[in-house]
Amino acid sequence: MNVKKVSNYSILGYILVLVVGFFYVRSVMNSSPVKQVDKEKEVKEVHPVKVYLNFEDKKLSESLTTGDSVGDFLDTLRDDNLIFFERVRYTYGISLDNVNRMKIPDGYEWRVYSPDGDITFDIDNISLVDNMTYDLRLVKK
């Protein structure tokens, strides 16, 4: 007889959970939907720029746009066979290696400088500025 009571209570509890679950799901479905807000993208005006790179007593130049980065500028110079380098990406930034296939001494590394200072680690995020001259130098670590 006890088994029958437990079985009846189990069935009653199961039905109660189903009814409560049904009304809960129904109330959630009828609630107002979450609105998605699109962020407005900042629109930058793109203008042509002429930029320069001082490297080994040479002044290399290219015409690009303000939408391009310093990394794009270096890639364009590489595509035009004016300079050769390998880009190494790390979690903290970028380094340049094997510039013009030159073996560098231990304790030295290649760095890209703007008039504001060393920009090597962030060359892919820095936009070009018209008539800006960048320097590629071999410096002591």
C-alpha positions in Angstrom: 0.0 0.0 0.0 2.9 2.4 0.7 4.3 1.8 -2.7 0.9 2.9 -4.2 0.9 6.1 -2.2 4.5 7.0 -3.3 3.6 6.2 -6.9 0.5 8.4 -6.7 2.5 11.3 -5.1 5.2 10.9 -7.8 2.6 11.1 -10.6 1.0 14.1 -8.9 4.4 15.8 -8.4 5.3 15.1 -12.0 2.1 16.7 -13.3 2.6 19.7 -11.0 6.2 20.2 -12.4 4.9 20.0 -16.0 2.1 22.6 -15.3 4.5 25.0 -13.5 7.1 24.5 -16.3 4.5 25.1 -19.0 3.4 28.4 -17.5 6.9 29.5 -16.8 8.0 28.9 -20.4 4.9 30.6 -21.7 5.6 33.7 -19.6 9.2 33.8 -20.8 8.1 33.5 -24.4 5.5 36.3 -24.0 8.0 38.7 -22.4 9.4 41.5 -24.5 12.4 40.5 -26.6 15.9 41.9 -25.9 16.7 44.7 -28.2 20.0 44.6 -30.0 21.8 47.9 -30.5 24.2 48.1 -33.3 27.3 50.2 -32.6 27.9 52.9 -35.0 31.2 52.4 -36.7 33.5 55.4 -36.8 33.9 56.4 -40.4 37.3 57.7 -41.2 37.9 59.8 -44.3 40.5 58.2 -46.6 43.0 60.5 -48.3 46.0 59.7 -50.4 49.4 60.0 -48.6 53.0 59.9 -49.5 55.2 58.2 -46.9 58.9 57.5 -46.6 61.2 54.9 -45.0 64.8 55.6 -44.2 66.7 52.3 -44.4 70.5 51.8 -45.0 71.2 55.2 -46.4 68.2 54.9 -48.8 64.9 56.8 -48.6 62.2 54.6 -50.0 58.7 56.1 -50.7 55.3 54.9 -51.6 51.9 56.4 -52.2 49.1 54.9 -50.2 46.0 56.1 -48.3 45.3 57.1 -44.7 43.3 53.9 -44.4 46.5 51.9 -44.6 48.8 51.1 -41.7 52.6 51.2 -41.3 52.5 47.4 -41.7 50.7 47.8 -45.1 53.4 50.3 -46.1 56.2 47.9 -45.3 54.3 45.1 -47.1 54.0 47.3 -50.2 57.7 48.0 -50.2 58.3 44.2 -49.9 55.9 43.5 -52.8 57.8 46.1 -54.9 61.1 44.2 -54.1 62.5 47.4 -52.5 63.1 45.6 -49.1 62.8 42.1 -47.7 61.8 41.2 -44.2 59.9 38.6 -42.2 57.2 39.6 -39.8 57.0 37.6 -36.6 53.7 38.0 -34.7 53.6 37.5 -30.9 50.8 37.9 -28.4 52.3 41.2 -27.3 53.1 42.6 -30.8 55.2 42.3 -33.9 58.9 42.1 -34.6 60.8 42.2 -37.9 63.4 39.6 -38.7 65.7 38.7 -41.5 65.6 42.2 -43.0 67.3 42.1 -46.5 68.4 38.6 -45.5 71.1 40.1 -43.3 72.4 38.1 -40.3 72.3 40.3 -37.3 74.6 40.0 -34.3 73.4 38.6 -31.0 71.8 41.3 -28.8 70.4 43.4 -31.7 67.0 43.7 -33.3 65.2 45.5 -36.1 62.9 48.4 -35.0 60.6 50.8 -36.8 60.5 54.4 -35.6 58.3 57.3 -36.2 59.1 60.8 -35.0 57.1 59.9 -31.9 59.3 56.9 -31.1 59.4 53.1 -31.4 56.2 51.7 -33.1 57.5 48.3 -34.0 55.1 46.3 -31.8 52.0 48.1 -33.2 52.8 48.7 -36.9 49.6 47.0 -38.0 47.4 49.4 -36.0 49.0 52.8 -36.7 47.5 54.6 -39.7 49.7 56.4 -42.1 50.2 60.2 -42.0 50.9 62.3 -45.1 54.6 63.1 -45.6 55.7 61.1 -42.6 59.1 59.5 -42.5 59.6 56.2 -40.7 63.0 54.7 -39.9 64.0 51.1 -39.9 67.0 50.6 -37.7 69.1 47.9 -36.3 69.3 48.6 -32.5 70.8 47.0 -29.5 68.2 45.2 -27.3 
